[in-house]
Amino acid sequence: MTISLPLVVLLGFFAWGTVKFLGVRTWIVVLIALFGFWLSDTFMAPAIESETLRRGHRQQLT
């Protein structure tokens, strides 16, 4: 049985857990999310996407 969750949902749970259990301040989580959006609009976006897809494909093969 395969369960498919969007990456955004997993990152949301991770952010909630870090705020709740590790005591990370909410503004830090928001700042990191905004940095991700900014980074996706730079010249590094294609490199990040290709590396993410390559690693994801490798994990599915094992």
N, C-alpha and C positions, 0 to 999 in steps of 0.2 A: 504494500500500500504506500503510495507516494503522497506526501503532503507538501503543497507548495505555498510558501509565505513570501510576500514581497519583502525585499530588503529593508524598506522603510519601516515596516512593522517590527522587524528584528532590531533595528537601530533604535526605534522608539522604546522598546522594552529595555534595551541596554541603557539608554539615557535615563529612563525612569528608575532603574535599579541603582545606577550610580548616584542619583540625587537622593534616593530613599535610604540606601544601605551604606554607601560610602561617604555620604555627607558632602558631595560635590555641589557647589552652588549652582542654582538654575541659570544664572547669567553666563556661567562658563559653558554650559551645555549649549545655550543659544548662540554664544559666540563661535563655538566650534562648528555648529550647523551652518551659520552664516559664512564662515570661512570655506566650508565645503561648497556652498553655492557659488562663492566668488571663484574658487579654484576650478570649478567646472566651466567657467567662462574664460579661462586663460588658455595659453598655448599648451599647457600640460594635460588638458582634458583627454585628447586622443591617446596619449601614452598611458594614462591611468586606466582608461576604458579597455584598451587592448590588453594590458597586464591583468586586469580583473577578469576579463573574459578568458584569457589563457589559463589562469589559475583555476577558475571555475570549471573549465573543460577538463583539466587534468584531474581534478578531484572527482568528477563524475565517472571518469574512466576506471578509477581504482575501486 
